[in-house]
Amino acid sequence: MKAKLGFWYCDCFAKGDVDGNRNANPLDVTFLVNCVYKTQCALAANINCPFPIGDMDCSGGLTPIDVTILVNYVYKQLDSMCYGCGK
């Protein structure tokens, strides 16, 4: 989604899309688990977003809470993500 916020422009991938293929799926969960718990980060780079691509709660970092939110979104269609760039 694209949103213009004052002078700042934001062009984010789909929220939860940590591998950069433009949708959130079980592979994204695997990547985020590896990043949070095993420090093997292979997250897609997205320089136009205010938060790291796997930061599901917009806390500014990657935590186990981000994994929980992404699991709920991918497997249960529960959307409790923050949207730093809008939906």
C-alpha positions, 0 to 999 in steps of 0.5 A: 500500500502506498501512502503519502505522509507529509513530506515522507513517502512510504511504499511497504511490502505486504505486512508480514511478508518477510521474504519479499514475495508480496504476501504473507505465508508459512515460509514467512513464519519460518523466516521470522522464527529463524530471525527471532530465535536463531539470529539467522535473519534473512528478511527482505530489505524494505528501506521505505518502511518506518519499521523492520519488515518483520516487526508486526507490532511496530515496536521497532524491533523483532521479538517473540510477539511478532512471531505470535502475531504473524502465526495468528495472521497466516494460520488463523486469519487474525489481523492484530498487526500494526500498520505503520504505512497503512493497510 
